Amino acid sequence: MKAEEMLPDNQNTVEINGVTIRKGSVGAFLASARVLSDSRVSESDRVMARRDIVELLPGLRAMGLFEVFQVRNEQLRALVESC
């Protein structure tokens, strides 16, 4: 499946199993995951990244992301599994 078949350019959200998922959710998750894994990042930025990840989890689960990919970073995996 091509990206535009999943979510055309003129559409910013998709609903899966009653959960609205925004375009860019996977990219936002990855960017926030990078923040958590960077030891140079301030604690306030870490708090924001954790909050952003938690907000994204329902959509990512509805898409089945974690049924296909395993989170290798222990800290991130613990966060994902705890929510």
NORMO-V141287 format. One record per residue. N is the residue number from 1. RES is the residue in three letters. OMEGA is omega in degrees with one decimal (999 if undefined). Layout:
# NORMO-V141287
[[N	RES	OMEGA] [N	RES	OMEGA]]
This chain:
# NORMO-V141287
[[1	MET	177.4] [2	LYS	-178.0] [3	ALA	-178.2] [4	GLU	174.8] [5	GLU	178.0] [6	MET	-177.2] [7	LEU	-178.2] [8	PRO	-178.3] [9	ASP	-175.7] [10	ASN	-178.4] [11	GLN	-176.5] [12	ASN	-179.9] [13	THR	172.9] [14	VAL	177.4] [15	GLU	178.0] [16	ILE	179.3] [17	ASN	177.7] [18	GLY	-179.9] [19	VAL	177.1] [20	THR	-177.7] [21	ILE	179.4] [22	ARG	171.6] [23	LYS	179.3] [24	GLY	-177.5] [25	SER	-179.4] [26	VAL	177.7] [27	GLY	178.1] [28	ALA	176.7] [29	PHE	-179.7] [30	LEU	179.0] [31	ALA	178.6] [32	SER	177.1] [33	ALA	177.9] [34	ARG	178.0] [35	VAL	-179.0] [36	LEU	-176.7] [37	SER	-178.7] [38	ASP	-176.8] [39	SER	-178.7] [40	ARG	-175.0] [41	VAL	180.0] [42	SER	179.4] [43	GLU	179.2] [44	SER	176.6] [45	ASP	176.6] [46	ARG	178.6] [47	VAL	179.0] [48	MET	-179.8] [49	ALA	177.6] [50	ARG	178.8] [51	ARG	179.9] [52	ASP	179.4] [53	ILE	-179.3] [54	VAL	178.8] [55	GLU	-178.7] [56	LEU	-171.3] [57	LEU	179.7] [58	PRO	179.2] [59	GLY	179.7] [60	LEU	176.5] [61	ARG	179.0] [62	ALA	177.7] [63	MET	-178.5] [64	GLY	-176.4] [65	LEU	-174.9] [66	PHE	170.9] [67	GLU	-178.0] [68	VAL	-176.6] [69	PHE	175.9] [70	GLN	177.3] [71	VAL	-176.4] [72	ARG	179.2] [73	ASN	-174.5] [74	GLU	-179.5] [75	GLN	-179.8] [76	LEU	178.8] [77	ARG	178.4] [78	ALA	178.3] [79	LEU	-179.1] [80	VAL	-177.7] [81	GLU	-177.5] [82	SER	-176.5] [83	CYS	999]]
